[in-house]
Amino acid sequence: MGWKRRGQENTESTRLKSKGLSDNMTPHRNPSLLLVLLASGLFEGYGKDTAMQDPPRDRFRLKSNLSNSELCDYDACQDQQPPCVELSESSGCRCPGLSGPEQLPEAPFLQPLGQEGPKVVVQWCAPSSTVLQYQVHVDGHKLLDLGPLSRRASLPTLEPGATVCVKAVNQVGASKPTPNSCTRYEALGDSGVALKAGLIGGGVGLLLLLSLLGLLLWKWRAGRKFSPRGPADNTERPL
């Protein structure tokens, strides 16, 4: 009977030990185990989050490349200048801001008119807008339709005083005329004739002035020569 009692005691102690062990494995009974579980859960979550993001070094390299990129060598006034987007794609440079195709384009900047023989040369700079074509107007009438890369056009002989305007056009419409996109044509030949006439008139005026001064000088000398003398001195001088 003794061995049965000892066996029951051993069984009871084993059951109690296993129960105590299982109780100790619960998080609310064992603070150390709770910390381990929390740490493992945070580490697992951190691994998932960081796996979906770019490495910090790569993000820094990307920002550095964007900040260090230079402006494209783009001249908005050069005729047949390639679009800035193409330059950016080929070299990685930055383009100036442009308004979208859904907005009315700004007016081009018209440069002074030139003369090549009998023709008038019109040159302009592109606006900071999306442009599909350019139009050249004279006294409100459209004369030319040009492509988006054009910055130069030649016009036949114009009447002095004619108003020349350049408009930018996209799918929304044409730009509004401004003082920077329109100018009056003044014939270079007329200005040359006016200059010659001014020089001739100035020369004639100078000759008249010199003639008047000469006449006054002659009269002054003539007045001194024929001026009356005082009474003659008849007193004889002693020998």
PADREN-267791 format. One record per residue (C-alpha): x, y, z; residue in one letter. Coordinates in steps of 0.5 Angstrom, whole numbers, plus 500, padded with zeros to 3 digits. Each point is the difference from the previous one (the first is absolute). Layout:
XYZA ...
END
This chain:
500500500M 506505501G 502499493W 493502498K 500506504R 507502498R 498499492G 494505502Q 504505503E 505500494N 494500495T 497506504E 507504500S 501499493T 493503498R 501506505L 507501496K 497500493S 495504503K 504505503G 505500493L 494501496S 498506504D 506503500N 500500492M 494504500T 502508499P 496503505H 503495505R 507501498N 503507498P 506498497S 496496495L 496505499L 506505498L 503495495V 493499497L 499507499L 507501497A 500494495S 493503498G 503507499L 506497496F 496497496E 496506498G 506504499Y 502495495G 494500496K 500508500D 507501498T 499494495A 495505496M 504506500Q 506502497D 507500503P 502506503P 506501496R 496499494D 495505502R 506505502F 503499493R 494501496L 499507504K 507502499S 500498492N 493505500L 503505504S 507500496N 497500493S 501506496E 495504496L 500498492C 504504495D 494502497Y 499507496D 493502499A 502505495C 503495496Q 497498493D 499493500Q 502498507Q 499493502P 494500505P 503500507C 497493502V 504497495E 506503503L 498498507S 499493498E 507500497S 504503505S 496500506G 500508501C 494504503R 495504495C 497506502P 493500502G 494500494L 493500501S 496494498G 496499493P 494501503E 501508502Q 501506495L 507501498P 503506502E 502505494A 507500497P 505505501F 502504493L 507502499Q 501506496P 498500492L 506499495G 501501493Q 503495495E 500503493G 492502499P 498495505K 498501507V 503495505V 496499506V 503496506Q 497498507W 501496506C 496494503A 495501506P 500496506S 494496497S 498494496T 500502493V 498496494L 501506494Q 502507499Y 496505496Q 503507497V 494505499H 501507497V 495505501D 495495503G 501495494H 503494501K 506499495L 504494502L 499493504D 506497503L 502494504G 502500507P 507500499L 500506496S 503507503R 501504493R 496502494A 501504494S 494505497L 499503494P 501508499T 496503506L 497507500E 503505505P 496500506G 497493499A 499496507T 503493500V 498495506C 502493501V 495495504K 501493503A 495495499V 498494503N 494495501Q 497506504V 501506496G 504505498A 504505505S 497507501K 504506496P 505504505T 505505499P 505495501N 497496494S 499506495C 504505497T 499506495R 504499493Y 505506499E 503500493A 507500500L 501504494G 495506502D 505500507S 506501495G 497505496V 497504506A 508500503L 502503493K 495505500A 502502507G 507500499L 499505493I 496504504G 505501506G 505502495G 496505496V 498503507G 508500502L 501504493L 495505501L 502501507L 508501498L 497505494S 496504505L 506501505L 505502494G 495505498L 500503507L 507500500L 501504493W 495505503K 504501506W 506501496R 497505495A 497504506G 507501503R 503502493K 495505498F 499503507S 500508501P 507503502R 500506505G 502507499P 507501496A 506503505D 503506496N 504502505T 507501497E 506496504R 506504502P 506500496L 
END
